[in-house]
């Protein structure tokens, strides 16, 4: 995505999943972020890359702000687009 923007709306349209994970050694919780909820709270044009999202996240299990994200594409190999047809 170098030189381009990547927004929450883009992630939803492409069917990408964004996983949040806790980096606390005593926790290591991992979950798929609810992009529809993030779109409603932050707007579809809000950035969806690390620098855009990580400051807004907190681990749902332990409350830590030490989190990271992983983006997986909405391709057939990764389960397709979960936002289509619903």
C-alpha positions, -999 to +999 in steps of 0.1 A: +000+000+000+030+023-002+020+057-015-017+050-013-043+053+014-060+023+028-092+030+047-117+011+068-141+014+038-115-001+015-110-030+039-147-037+040-151-034+002-122-058-004-134-082+023-101-079+042-100-090+078-080-070+103-068-089+134-058-072+166-034-090+189-021-082+223+016-082+228+015-086+266+034-119+273+008-128+299-021-123+275-015-128+238-052-124+230-061-122+193-094-113+176-108-101+143-117-064+145-153-055+138-148-033+108-185-024+106-184-011+141-151+008+134-167+023+103-196+035+124-174+050+151-145+063+131-159+067+096-153+048+064-125+072+054-105+066+085-071+050+078-068+012+084-031+008+086-010+003+118-004+040+125-041+047+120-056+020+141-032+009+168-035+041+188-073+036+190-071-001+201-071-018+235-070-055+242-105-067+250-092-094+274-066-076+295-071-039+286-035-033+275-028-007+248+002-028+237-014-042+205-006-049+169-026-057+138-024-082+110-044-076+077-055-107+058-069-103+023-106-111+014-096-137-011-111-171-016-081-187+001-088-166+032-126-172+032-137-146+007-155-113+016-175-117+048-194-084+041-210-096+008-245-110+006-256-100+040 
